[in-house]
Amino acid sequence: MYQILVKSRSDAGAVESMVEHFYNEWPITINTLKGGRTSQLEHILEDLLKDTYYNFILLGRKDRDTYQFVENVDGFNNVVYLINRSRVRNTRIEHLAWIFEKARSLQRLRISCLDGEIVLGRSARLLIPDPEPYMDLFVLYVTKSVSKKIGLGEGAYLVLRMLGGKHLIIDTSGVKGTLLIPDILKPPKYSGENPSPIDPHELVRNNIEFLEKEENIVVSFLEKFSNDYERVIVPVSGGKDSATALYLAKKVYKERVEGVFVDIDVDMPVNKEFIEVLGEKLEVYIHRVKVSLREHLSEKGFPTTNNRWCTALKISALEKMYADLCRGSRCLIVVGDRDVESETRSHRPPVIVAEKYTRIAPLKQWSTLTLQLYMLYRKIPLNPLYEEGFYRLGCYICPSLRGWEHLIIYSSPMLRSIRNDQVYAEYREFLENRA
């Protein structure tokens, strides 16, 4: 899935040490430019750059001549990164790991304005010149009812997620303002100029080549596992990540694919309905496992960020279903995990070989924007909650829900049943008392 290219064998030794220490189980290939002179580089790159990999060329300051030759190397999946050290081999492995993360975030968030159009994967006129690993890009939908309460017009907007609930609204001219989304029930507020809404379908039309390249990399990764497993299982939640993982798994593994949905009694009702739609559209049978959180509330209290006991229940239900389905079969679990979702997931290898099954995360490198545009391009069913403005989905007593999601719950006609639910009312009171 990943290839790191450096100038010389000595540089490769430093990268190998970094990978062994920080990315030991990751599918990372390390190659060199063979110390080649500039006149030889074109042919060397033709041999080494792989269409089905994310290629990262890391160079030091003393390799500036090489950098100037390769910095504009063609390919949406290629990143050239100049390290602020004389040579790659003079860089501590901890710093090299950070550089690799920075390079991966650049590939994920490389977005430009060219001829008045927003395009992904290009290095000219970058709208985000120095992306960080914790950032994410996505399309945010603002409905009429929410618009009045936050000071941002109705429509779809391009958003860069920062730290601390800070979200920058971007259009073709650059950053227009800030949407601050607190973790507590306090409503979000927008400050800045009036940004121009975007047309997600137009974004798709302008980035088809990029989306097909990303698809090609993921499909190639999935195909590596095609001959080794009899059953392919995709855990689905109703969210965009698992829906896309299910679509791509079905594309590669055909009739071997089946889904598993953990049906929780405090899940968004729309999710439960959407799972039926998803299974029918993709022609995949989705098993349902029922789990009750309500029966544990009196004993455990509401889940919090420091006590996610609900997650343990869901994982236990999934593991039991995996064990039942995989009995006597070689099983591959395909998950929709992506780096930008959390620090924990970003550190998790794309491939984990367990005793009873192998688990892979083919979408690991994708930004949310890439995922959203790909879903539109391939007409993958989309949970209607996203068009109501949700960034991520979960139970309505999930500790990951922020002021933004609670505002939507209180504004959307689609979610009236949740507003009338006694458990949700008690949860809001719990949050207010903790604020």
N, C-alpha and C positions, 0 to 999 in steps of 0.2 A: 504493500500500500504506500509506503514512504521510501524515498531514496535520498540520501545525503551525499552530495558531491563536494570534494575539497581539492586543493591544488596538488598536494603531494602525499606520499605514503606516510611521512611523519605527521602530517595533519590528520590523516585518516586514523592513525593510532590514538590521537587525542579524542577524536569523535567516538571511536570504538569503546574507549574507557567510559565516556559519558553515557553512551547507550547501555553498556553493561550495568552501570550503576543506577541509572534513572529510568531506562526503558527496556529492561532486560527481556521481557516477553513480547515486545512489540515487533511487528513485521517491518523492520527497517533494514534496507540494504545500504551499504557504504561503499562508495567508489571514489576514485581519484581522476583528476584531469591529466594524470600522468606527468605532472610538472611541465606540461606542454607549453611551448612558446605560442604567442598570439597567432602566428601563421598556421599552427596545427590545430587550434582550438575548434574551428568549425567542424572538421571531420571527427574530432574526438566527441564533441557534443552530439553529433548525428548518431554516433554509436551508443552513447550512454543515456541520453534523455529518453525516458519511456512514457508513451502516451497513457499507459494504464497505471501510472504512479503519480504521486505528488513529489516533484523533484525540487530539492532545496540545495542551492549552490552557496556554500559558506566560504567567504574569503577574508583575509586579513588586510591591513593597510598596505603592506608591502606587495600585495597582489593587485594593486590598483589598476595596473595595465590590463590584467586579466578581467577585472571587474568592469572596466570601461568597454571591453569587448563583449562581455556576456550579459551586461545589465539589462539589455532590451531583448534578451532571447525570447523567441516566440513561444507561446503556449500558455493557456490559462492555468495550467497545473504546475508551472515553473516559477520559482522565486529565487532571486539572487540577493544575498544579504551580505553587506560589508560590516565586519566586526571591528570595533574600535580597539584592536590589538594589532601588533605588527604581523603576527601570523596566527592562524587558527590554533596551532600547537602551543602557542604561548598563552592560551586562555584556560583558566581554571575550569574543571568539568562542571562545576555548579553554574558558572556563567554561561558555558556552552549550552547547558540544558535550557537556561532562560532564553538564550538567543534562538534556539530551536523552537521554543514556544512562541517567541515574537515572530519568527519567520512563518510559522503555521498560521498565526493570527493575521499576518499580512495577506497570505493566500486567501484566507476566508473572508477578509474584509476589504479587499482591494476593489474599490468602487470609484468610478471617475465620471466626469461630465464631458462628453465629446460631442461637438456640434449640437449642443442643446439637449442631448439625450443621456440618460443615466445608464452606464454599462458596467458590468462586473468583469473582473479578471484582467483589467488593463491598468498599466502603471502611469499613464499620462493624466495630468490634471486630477490628481487624487483628491477626493472629498474628505478622506480620512488619512492624513499624511503619515501618522505614526500610531497605528493601532496597537492596542494592548491585548494580552490573552483573555482578560476578563470581559472584553467588549463583545457586543452582538448587534447585528443589524436585522431589522425586521419591518414588515408593514403593519402598522397599527390602524385599526378601524375605529373611527369615532362616530358614534351614532348621534342623532339629533338630540335625544334626551340627555346624553352624557355631555355633548358639546356645550350646552347652556351652563353646565355646572363647573366646567374646568377652564373656560375661556379660550377654547380652540375650536375652529370651525368644523362642521360636519365633513367627513370624507376619509380617505385613506392617506396615511402619511408614512414617509420613510423615517425610521427612528434608529438612533444609535444608543444602545443601552450602556451606561457607565456604572460607576459604583455609587452606593448610597442612595439608590432610587432616582438618580439623575438620568434623564433621557433627553438627548439632543434631537430636535426636529430638523431634518435636512431636506433641501430641494436642490434644483440644478445650480443655484447660486451659492450653495454652502449651508452653514448652520444658520437657522433662522431664530431659534429660541430654545427654551428649556422647559420640559415637562417634568415636574418633581412628583414622584410617586412614593409616598411614605409607606412604611410597613404597617403602620397602625390604621385605624379606621378613618383618620382624617382624610378628606377628599383631596385628590391631586389638583395641582394648579399649573397653568401654563403662563409663561412670561416670555415676551419677545415680539418679533415682527409677525405679521400674518404670512405663514408659509403657503406655498402652492400645494394643494393635494396632488397625489400621483394617481395614475391609472395602472394598477397591477398588471392588467392584460397587455398594456403597451410595454411595460417593463419586460414581460415575457417575450414579446415580439423582438425587442432589441437585444435579447440575450440568449437566443436559442442555441447558438454555437457553444456558449459557455455551459448551458444546462446539459447539452448532449455530451460535452466533455466530462462533466461531473458524473453523469449517468454511466458513461463508459468505464470510468475508474471503479465505481461501485459494483457494476455488473461483473467486471473482470475479477474483482476481489471475491465476490460471491461464487463465481464459477470455480475458483480454486477448491471449493468444498463440495462440488457437485456430485462427485462419484463416491464419496465416503460415507454418506448418510442416507438411511432409508426413510426417515421422517424428519420433516422440518417444521418447527413450531415457532410461531410468532406471538408473544404476549401483546395484546392490544388493550388500549385504555380508552379509546375514543378520541385521542389526541392526534395531532398532525404527524408526530415522529413515528408512532407505531403504525399509523395508516400507510405512511410512505414505505416503511420497512416491510409491511405486508405486501404492498404492491410490487416492490422490487423482488422479494422472495418468490412471489407467484410468477413473476416474469422469468426468473432463472430456473426455479425448481418445479414449476408446473403443479401437477396434481399431488405432489408429496407434501404440500403446504397445508397446515391447519393453524387456526388461531386459538388463543385462550384469553378470555375476558374475566377478570375478577369483579363480580357484580356486588358492589358494596351498598349497603342500605342508606348511606348518606351521600351517594354519588349524585351528580347533576342528572335529573331525569332525562334531559336531552341526550346525554351520553348513552344511556341504555337503549334508547330508540335508534341512535346513530349506529351502534354496533350492528344492528340488523341490516341497515342500509349498506354498510361497509361490506359485510359478508356477501350480500346478494350481488352488489356491483362487481366485486372482485372474484366472485364464484369460489369463495373459500368458506369451509365450515368453521364456525367459531364456537368452541366449547365455553360454557359459562360455569363459573365457580362462585357460589354465593358466600359472602362473608358479612357478618353483622358487627358493626362498630357500636351501635346503640346499646347493645347488651353489656358492653364493657365500660360505658361512660360513668356509671355510678361508682365503679371501683377504681378506674384509672384516671378519670377526669378527661378534659379535652386535650387532644394532642397539642404539643408545643414544639417549637424549633429545637428545644433541648430534650424533648421526650416524645419521639415519633413512634410510639408503640403501635400505631396503626400500620406503619410500614412493615413491621415484623409480621403482623397478621396477613397482610397481602402477600408478602414473600413466601410465607409458610404455605399459603393456599396454592401459589404458583408452583412451588417445589413439589408439593404432593401431586399436582396434576402432571407435572413433567415426569415424575416417577411412574405414574400409572400409564401414561402414553408411551413412555420409552422402554417399558418392560419388554425385553426380548428384541429390541430394535436399537440401531445406532441412530442417535438423535442429534440434530443441529438446532440450536436455539438462536434465532435472529432477532436482535433487539434494536430499538430505534434510538438508543443513547447517543447523545452528541456532546462534544466538549463544552459548548457554551452554556449547557444547562446548569452545571455546578462544578466546583473544584474537584469533588470526589470523582465525578464521571470523567473529567478531563485527565485524571491520573490513571484511570482504569484502562488496561490494554485492550486493543480492538479484538483480540482473540484470547479467550480463556478456556483452557482444556480442563474440564472437571472429570471426576470419576465416572459419572453416568452420562455426560453429554458434553458437547463443545458449544460455547457461547460466543457469538460474533456480533460486532457493532459496525456495520458497513457505512453508516451515516456520520461517523465520529467527527469528520473534518468539516462538515457542512455548517454554514451559518443558518439562522432561522430564515433569512431572506432567500437564500438558495433553496431551502426546503419549500417555502411558500410558493415561489415562482415555479419550481419543478412540479408541485401538485397541480397548479393551474395548467401548466404545459401538457402534462399527461392526464389531465382530467381525473385525478384521484379524488374520491369523495372527501369533502371537507365538513367537519363538524360545524353546524350553524352558529355555535357559540363564538367562534373566531370572528365572524362578521358582526357579532355584538360587541366586539372589542377585547375579548380575552386574549392574553399572550400565551398562557399555559392553562391547562385544565386539571381539575382535581376535585376531590370531595368538597362539599360546601362547609366543612369544618376543618379544612386543611390548613395547617399553620403557614403554608407557602402563599396562601392568598393574601394580597395586600390591599391597600385602600382602593386601588383601581378596580380590582375584581369585585370588592364589596359594593362599590359605587354602581357597577353594572348590574349586580344582583338586585339592587334597590331601584334600578331605573328600567330594566328590560321587562316588557310584558311576557316574554318567553319564560321568565324565571319567577313568575308570581307565586307558584306553588312553594318555592323555597322560602320566600318572604313570609309565607303563612305557616311555615313549619316551626313547631315549638322548639325543636333541638337547635335550629339555626338562630332563633330568637335568644335562646339561652347562651349560645356561643358568642353572639354579638355582645351580650351583657358581660360575658367573661372577658372579652377583649377590651371593652370599655373600662372595666375595673382594673385591668393590668396596665392600661396606658398611663 
